[in-house]
Each structure stands twice: as C-alpha cells, then as structure tokens.
Amino acid sequence: MTKKSTIVSVVIPVYNADKSLLKAVESVLTQTYESIELVIIDDGSTRQSTQQLLISIDNYNDSRVKIIHQLNAGVSEARNHGIKESTGKYLTFLDSDDWLDSNFIEDTVVMMEDYHLDLVCGAVKEHNSTRVEKLGLVTESRVAQTEKEVGKLYDSLYLWSSWAKLYRKDILTNNDLRFPKGMQLGEDFYFVHQFLMYSERIGYVTTSIYHFENINDESLSKSYVSGLEDSLEQQYRFWKKFTATKPVITKAYYKNRMSYGSYLTALYVGNFYKKGCQVGYREKRTMVSQFINKHRNWLQIADKEQLPKTKKDKIITTVMGTRIPDFILILFATKEFLRRVKFLVGSSKKRSTMR
C-alpha cells in the first residue's frame, strides 16, 4: 500500500438522496486504502428522509467524514464546494447513487504515484434496467503520456463523466479549474476536458471498478431543463477552444460520434420530451425553429470525420438537417417513447428475475 500520509478526498454531492447514499458511503469507508476523507455536500435537500440519512452517517462518529450543508445551488456548485473543503493531495467524485469497489482508491493511488500521473481513470460498470455492462474496450491497465495515446484510450477513460477518476488536486487549484456555474447538462464533460488541457500523463486501471447506477427514471438527466440554450452555447464555445488546443484528442472523439454542434442541437430538441416539460407543441415548434436558425452553423459539417457513424445518429442528423420543426419533433418524440418503453420492459424483466 502507498503511504498512509497521502490523503485522498472523496466528494459526494447530495440532493434528496435515497437509501442508496448509505451504500455509497459504506463503499468509501471500507476502502482498502484508509487515509481518506469523505466530504459530503448536502445541496439543500428538502426531504426529511435525506436529512435522517445524513444524521445516521454523522452518527458513525468517523473522523474521516465531513458533512457540509449549503443552500440549493445545483450539483456543479456542490462539487465546487467539495473541492474547496477537501484537504487531500488527490480528489475523486462519487455520486450518491453509485458505489466503489473496495480497492478503487488504493489501485488508483498506487498507479498515480508509481507513474507520476496527473489523472487516473478506473473502469466503469453500468447497472441499468436492461443490462449490467462493463464499459471500456481496453483489458489491461495503461499509461498515456501523449495526445495520441490518450486518443487511443478515449472511450475507455469515460471522459464525459467526472467520476471514476482520481485527480491531482494541485492541478485544480493552480489553474482554478471548477465545474461551470449555472451549466445545465454537460457540466461533467466540460470539467474533465478542461482538466485534460492541463494534464500530461494519464493512467487507466482495469482492476478497480466504479459502479454506475443508471436505473432511476426520475433522475435529473431524464428531467426537463428550462433555459438550456445558454448552457449549450457555453459548451460550444469551450469545445471550439478545446479542439484548437487538443486536435488529436478531438479526432479520437469523432471516431465514434457525430459533430459536436449536431450533438448539442439534439440535446436541445430532446429536452422537450423529458419528464416535467410543460411546453406546448406550438411553442416547441417555434423554439426549435428559432434555435436552428440562430445556430445554423452547428449543423454544417465541413470535415468528413464529423459525419455520423451509427445508423441512429445518421437518422438524427439527416432529419435535423431538413430544418423542418415538425419532422424533428416527431423524431424526438418517437425516440423518447421508445426509450421509456425499453426502460419499463427492462425494469419489469429485472423485477421478475429477482423474485
């Protein structure tokens, strides 16, 4: 084991969390690596059950646990608060629905220090209503110290999410790297790619797994977000800056994806078919038309590498390319309907197998 004096800070943002929070906390406190601090940021939870859970955790009387309450400001500000309050040399994020293998922190710290790395990514196992899947195509631990090597590992590194990673905190502090305030959707992608602009050596560990629970159909990622356009514009501006700085990694991104502008446009339209949206059809039609006219260049694909790669993406980009709001809205309404059917069928099958 590495030196116990090397403290690792684990930041868990909490908002109206359910009992899964206890599983997340226990997965941290039972790590084989003991020199940790657990920083829980309660983002203004309103449920009494969540407050009771936090009291239960506080009653552990574990000196490694620090619970901090703040007024509701969103997950980005909760994580930023966690970064500020953390004292570790290294830092990792854990969502309240997820959990870690018991050796996650030890394995990532060992690799971080043995190879003098800036960032270490662990393997991810997704648990959802239809399957349990280990994500990542690489079967052995690796170190990447050039853009080209990072590009080869791009999908396995799970770079669109801030969790399942161990960060050198001094890089965050020295470069004032934080989650973007007010950004709704995409804040994780923004944060990690911002970190990549200041990183030189990255590791990937296959022996330690971050367990990602994607079974909650009421999660924020599946709920309607109002005022999304500003966040998407901020992401597009950042992406232009990132592509100019990291062209090789950008090329790796496009190996399996459509153009970033098309992706952001799809996020905008798809948002109208998430739970909680109260926008009527005529207003949706007007808003989609205005968005596409304003961001006409987002759908223009000048480079062949940005063309869609999958059949689904080809259909989406083709329909969005017509710029006809009715066609576009029908497509995304159908897409969301099929997603919900798949979720319900998968959940039903999973319940049946558990009986």
PEHUSUL-V214884 format. One record per residue. N is the residue number from 1. RES is the residue in three letters. SS is DSSP state (H for helix, E for strand, L for the rest). PHI is phi in whole degrees, -180 to 180 (none if undefined). OMEGA is omega in whole degrees, -180 to 180 (NA if undefined). Layout:
BEGIN
((N;RES;SS;PHI;OMEGA) (N;RES;SS;PHI;OMEGA))
END
This chain:
BEGIN
((1;MET;L;none;179) (2;THR;L;-74;-177) (3;LYS;L;-58;-179) (4;LYS;L;-70;-180) (5;SER;L;-75;180) (6;THR;L;-82;-176) (7;ILE;L;-82;174) (8;VAL;E;-113;178) (9;SER;E;-95;176) (10;VAL;E;-112;-176) (11;VAL;E;-106;176) (12;ILE;E;-118;173) (13;PRO;E;-80;-176) (14;VAL;E;-129;171) (15;TYR;L;-143;180) (16;ASN;L;49;-179) (17;ALA;L;-72;176) (18;ASP;L;-99;-174) (19;LYS;L;-64;178) (20;SER;H;-61;179) (21;LEU;H;-58;-180) (22;LEU;H;-63;178) (23;LYS;H;-65;178) (24;ALA;H;-62;-179) (25;VAL;H;-64;180) (26;GLU;H;-61;180) (27;SER;H;-67;177) (28;VAL;H;-83;-174) (29;LEU;H;-72;179) (30;THR;L;-106;177) (31;GLN;L;-64;176) (32;THR;L;-68;175) (33;TYR;L;-91;-169) (34;GLU;L;-94;-175) (35;SER;L;-83;-177) (36;ILE;E;-129;167) (37;GLU;E;-130;180) (38;LEU;E;-108;-179) (39;VAL;E;-107;179) (40;ILE;E;-100;179) (41;ILE;E;-107;177) (42;ASP;E;-83;-175) (43;ASP;E;-88;176) (44;GLY;L;66;180) (45;SER;L;-58;-178) (46;THR;L;-105;-180) (47;ARG;L;-79;177) (48;GLN;H;-65;-180) (49;SER;H;-63;178) (50;THR;H;-67;179) (51;GLN;H;-62;178) (52;GLN;H;-67;176) (53;LEU;H;-62;-180) (54;LEU;H;-65;177) (55;ILE;H;-65;178) (56;SER;H;-61;179) (57;ILE;H;-67;179) (58;ASP;H;-64;-180) (59;ASN;L;-73;174) (60;TYR;L;-61;-176) (61;ASN;L;55;178) (62;ASP;L;-97;-176) (63;SER;L;-63;-180) (64;ARG;L;-80;-174) (65;VAL;E;-99;177) (66;LYS;E;-129;180) (67;ILE;E;-109;-177) (68;ILE;E;-123;-180) (69;HIS;E;-104;176) (70;GLN;E;-141;173) (71;LEU;L;-66;-177) (72;ASN;L;-58;-179) (73;ALA;L;-138;179) (74;GLY;L;100;-174) (75;VAL;H;-65;-179) (76;SER;H;-63;-180) (77;GLU;H;-69;177) (78;ALA;H;-65;178) (79;ARG;H;-66;178) (80;ASN;H;-61;177) (81;HIS;H;-64;178) (82;GLY;H;-64;177) (83;ILE;H;-61;-179) (84;LYS;H;-64;-175) (85;GLU;H;-83;-176) (86;SER;L;-75;-178) (87;THR;L;-119;-175) (88;GLY;L;-74;174) (89;LYS;L;-72;178) (90;TYR;E;-124;-175) (91;LEU;E;-143;175) (92;THR;E;-140;-180) (93;PHE;E;-111;177) (94;LEU;L;-136;176) (95;ASP;L;-81;-173) (96;SER;L;-69;177) (97;ASP;L;-88;-169) (98;ASP;L;-105;176) (99;TRP;E;-154;-176) (100;LEU;E;-114;166) (101;ASP;L;-60;-175) (102;SER;L;-64;-179) (103;ASN;L;-104;-174) (104;PHE;H;-58;-175) (105;ILE;H;-70;-180) (106;GLU;H;-60;-177) (107;ASP;H;-65;-180) (108;THR;H;-73;178) (109;VAL;H;-67;180) (110;VAL;H;-58;-180) (111;MET;H;-68;179) (112;MET;H;-56;-173) (113;GLU;H;-84;180) (114;ASP;H;-66;-176) (115;TYR;L;-112;177) (116;HIS;L;54;-175) (117;LEU;L;-97;176) (118;ASP;L;-99;-175) (119;LEU;E;-151;175) (120;VAL;E;-127;180) (121;CYS;E;-109;176) (122;GLY;E;-97;176) (123;ALA;E;-70;-179) (124;VAL;E;-122;174) (125;LYS;E;-118;-179) (126;GLU;E;-93;176) (127;HIS;E;-112;177) (128;ASN;E;-134;-171) (129;SER;L;-71;-175) (130;THR;L;-114;-177) (131;ARG;L;-167;167) (132;VAL;E;-118;-172) (133;GLU;E;-133;173) (134;LYS;E;-87;-175) (135;LEU;E;-95;-179) (136;GLY;L;121;-174) (137;LEU;L;-98;-177) (138;VAL;L;-91;-174) (139;THR;L;-101;179) (140;GLU;L;-138;-180) (141;SER;L;-64;-176) (142;ARG;E;-140;171) (143;VAL;E;-124;179) (144;ALA;E;-118;-178) (145;GLN;L;-125;173) (146;THR;L;-134;178) (147;GLU;H;-57;-178) (148;LYS;H;-63;-180) (149;GLU;H;-69;176) (150;VAL;H;-63;179) (151;GLY;H;-59;180) (152;LYS;H;-65;-179) (153;LEU;L;-97;-166) (154;TYR;L;-49;-176) (155;ASP;L;-69;180) (156;SER;L;-69;-179) (157;LEU;L;-73;178) (158;TYR;L;54;-170) (159;LEU;L;-77;177) (160;TRP;L;-92;177) (161;SER;L;-130;-178) (162;SER;L;-80;-179) (163;TRP;L;-87;-175) (164;ALA;L;67;-177) (165;LYS;E;-142;173) (166;LEU;E;-115;-176) (167;TYR;E;-106;167) (168;ARG;E;-75;-173) (169;LYS;H;-68;-178) (170;ASP;H;-64;176) (171;ILE;H;-68;176) (172;LEU;H;-64;-176) (173;THR;H;-70;-176) (174;ASN;H;-67;-178) (175;ASN;L;-111;178) (176;ASP;L;51;-180) (177;LEU;L;-87;-179) (178;ARG;L;-142;173) (179;PHE;L;-71;-177) (180;PRO;L;-67;-180) (181;LYS;L;-67;174) (182;GLY;L;78;-180) (183;MET;L;-74;180) (184;GLN;L;-115;-174) (185;LEU;L;76;176) (186;GLY;L;90;-177) (187;GLU;H;-67;179) (188;ASP;H;-67;178) (189;PHE;H;-57;180) (190;TYR;H;-60;-176) (191;PHE;H;-62;-176) (192;VAL;H;-67;-179) (193;HIS;H;-71;172) (194;GLN;H;-64;178) (195;PHE;H;-63;-180) (196;LEU;H;-61;-179) (197;MET;L;-69;-180) (198;TYR;L;-118;-178) (199;SER;L;-109;179) (200;GLU;L;-118;-177) (201;ARG;L;-127;-175) (202;ILE;E;-128;178) (203;GLY;E;-116;177) (204;TYR;E;-132;-177) (205;VAL;E;-112;180) (206;THR;E;-93;-173) (207;THR;E;-84;-179) (208;SER;E;-125;-172) (209;ILE;E;-118;170) (210;TYR;E;-96;-178) (211;HIS;E;-96;-175) (212;PHE;E;-103;179) (213;GLU;E;-90;-180) (214;ASN;E;-118;-176) (215;ILE;L;-118;-178) (216;ASN;L;-94;-178) (217;ASP;L;-76;178) (218;GLU;L;-103;-175) (219;SER;L;-68;-178) (220;LEU;H;-60;-179) (221;SER;H;-67;-180) (222;LYS;H;-110;-179) (223;SER;E;-111;-178) (224;TYR;L;-66;179) (225;VAL;L;-119;178) (226;SER;L;-83;178) (227;GLY;L;65;-175) (228;LEU;H;-74;-172) (229;GLU;H;-58;-179) (230;ASP;H;-60;180) (231;SER;H;-64;-180) (232;LEU;H;-67;178) (233;GLU;H;-65;178) (234;GLN;H;-64;178) (235;GLN;H;-65;-179) (236;TYR;H;-65;178) (237;ARG;H;-62;178) (238;PHE;H;-64;-178) (239;TRP;H;-62;177) (240;LYS;H;-62;178) (241;LYS;H;-68;-179) (242;PHE;H;-65;-178) (243;THR;H;-63;178) (244;ALA;H;-72;-178) (245;THR;H;-88;-175) (246;LYS;L;-127;-176) (247;PRO;H;-65;-178) (248;VAL;H;-72;177) (249;ILE;H;-66;177) (250;THR;H;-59;179) (251;LYS;H;-62;178) (252;ALA;H;-66;178) (253;TYR;H;-58;-176) (254;TYR;L;-78;-180) (255;LYS;L;-62;-178) (256;ASN;L;-124;-173) (257;ARG;L;-137;175) (258;MET;L;-82;-177) (259;SER;L;-61;-177) (260;TYR;H;-64;178) (261;GLY;H;-64;177) (262;SER;H;-65;178) (263;TYR;H;-61;180) (264;LEU;H;-66;178) (265;THR;H;-64;177) (266;ALA;H;-63;176) (267;LEU;H;-61;-179) (268;TYR;H;-62;-178) (269;VAL;H;-70;-180) (270;GLY;H;-61;180) (271;ASN;H;-60;-179) (272;PHE;H;-70;-177) (273;TYR;H;-114;174) (274;LYS;L;-96;-177) (275;LYS;E;-63;177) (276;GLY;L;96;180) (277;CYS;L;-74;-180) (278;GLN;L;-109;-178) (279;VAL;L;-78;-180) (280;GLY;L;-74;-174) (281;TYR;H;-61;-178) (282;ARG;H;-62;179) (283;GLU;H;-70;176) (284;LYS;H;-58;-179) (285;ARG;H;-58;180) (286;THR;H;-66;-177) (287;MET;H;-66;178) (288;VAL;H;-65;179) (289;SER;H;-61;-180) (290;GLN;H;-66;-179) (291;PHE;H;-62;-177) (292;ILE;H;-66;178) (293;ASN;H;-67;-180) (294;LYS;H;-70;-176) (295;HIS;L;-112;-177) (296;ARG;H;-56;-178) (297;ASN;H;-68;-180) (298;TRP;H;-65;-177) (299;LEU;H;-96;178) (300;GLN;L;-88;-177) (301;ILE;L;-110;-177) (302;ALA;L;-91;-175) (303;ASP;L;-113;-178) (304;LYS;H;-59;-178) (305;GLU;H;-67;-180) (306;GLN;H;-93;178) (307;LEU;L;-67;180) (308;PRO;L;-63;-176) (309;LYS;L;-104;-178) (310;THR;L;-100;180) (311;LYS;H;-61;179) (312;LYS;H;-61;-180) (313;ASP;H;-67;177) (314;LYS;H;-64;178) (315;ILE;H;-65;-179) (316;ILE;H;-62;-178) (317;THR;H;-68;178) (318;THR;H;-66;-179) (319;VAL;H;-68;178) (320;MET;H;-64;180) (321;GLY;H;-67;177) (322;THR;L;-71;-178) (323;ARG;L;61;178) (324;ILE;L;-99;-173) (325;PRO;H;-54;-178) (326;ASP;H;-62;178) (327;PHE;H;-60;-177) (328;ILE;H;-64;-178) (329;LEU;H;-68;177) (330;ILE;H;-62;179) (331;LEU;H;-60;-176) (332;PHE;H;-74;174) (333;ALA;H;-65;178) (334;THR;H;-65;-180) (335;LYS;H;-60;-180) (336;GLU;H;-70;178) (337;PHE;H;-61;-180) (338;LEU;H;-65;178) (339;ARG;H;-63;-179) (340;ARG;H;-68;177) (341;VAL;H;-62;179) (342;LYS;H;-61;180) (343;PHE;H;-65;-178) (344;LEU;H;-66;179) (345;VAL;H;-64;179) (346;GLY;H;-63;180) (347;SER;H;-64;180) (348;SER;H;-64;179) (349;LYS;H;-64;-178) (350;LYS;H;-66;178) (351;ARG;H;-66;-179) (352;SER;H;-65;-179) (353;THR;H;-72;-179) (354;MET;H;-87;-178) (355;ARG;L;-77;NA))
END
